[in-house]
Amino acid sequence: MTDRSGLWWRTGRARAFPDPRDPKPPVVEPIRRRAGGVGSVQVEAPLVDTRGMARPPLDLDPEHGDQTGPPLRSDAAEDAGGPGRPSGTGGPGEAYVAPDGVLARFTPFLLIRAAHPRQAVLTAGAVAGAAALAGRPGREIALVAATVLVGQAILGWHNDLVDRERDRRFRARGKPVADGRLDPGGLWFVLACGVLLLVPLSVANGVGAGLCYLLAVAIGMLANLRFRRGFWSWLPWAASFALYPAFLSFGGWGGATVGSPPEPAMVALAALLGIGVHLLTALWGLVPDHEEGWTYLPLRIGLRVGAGRVLTLASVWIAASVTAMAFVATYRGLSR
């Protein structure tokens, strides 16, 4: 069979076009790689795609990331609240069974799960930490953290609502809207309440700062609807992250117009940081996105060099961006 390039798989040997006179279905014989050592896992998925060609087996090897890429998320990682991407733990057509248990049906817990909590907390903590390093008072740091946390929760809820049918097809774990535990109409109501809370919180940082952050959230919601499937998927990430220095630079207390414009170098570096974060968060959805026919930047890179090298590239990119931002903040400052 013609070789198909992939991210975490190798091609198997199967007849692409079975003989109609043969009563037996084509046999898929996956090519096994050498043992990856302790902890290596191989998952064979001889499914048939829409073109009648057998899909190659998934080959996951956590110890050889440069060959196979990072493993897909486990249940434990999902329980910790990973990025809001389909985990690829199942294929279309298989039963989607919602988890059981007290917390699994507790609405506040489900709202937290749908908010992509890990990404929300990490982003809020990073921006609040930057505010602390900039010398902001404690009450302003707390206000920054609360504002960013609410904005990130809104983006997480919106992402799960937009992707609920897609998450259901791929049986993505940790998606209470997709598995039916959380009503979409109720979540839309909660999202609207979150927006009503976010507006005064943002303006409390200062009019200019608040407008910058509200614009960043609006760009993120637009990215959930457009852009993310094609080459320009990185653009909303760069644009929204580029607004964070302005949010901090113009920030104050009580809604007054305070602060000054940010350093252009900080804006540019924040945009580059956003692209790196996009590369990193996209890793856990590369397989289902590829099956859906998406062509965004991380997937294009992954198809060329492999998911493991995308992980390395994203890590180096983020570290370099943060280091450069620290250097600029030290010798030039956050504001002009």
Secondary structure, DSSP 8 states (H G I E B T S, - for coil): ------SSB---B--SS--TT-SS----B--------TT-EEE----B-TTS-B---EEE-TT-HHHH-S----HHHHHT---SS----S-TTS------STGGG-HHHHHHHHT-HHHHHHHHHHHHHHHHHTT--HHHHHHHHHHHHHHHHHHHHHHHHHTHHHHHHTT-TT-TTTTTSS-HHHHHHHHHHHHHHHHHHHHHT-HHHHHHHHHHHHHHHHHHHTTTTSGGGHHHHHHHHHTHHHHHHS--STT------B-HHHHHHHHHHHHHHHHHHHGGGHHHHHHTT---HHHHHHHHH-HHHHHHHHHHHHHHHHHHHHHHHHHT-SB-
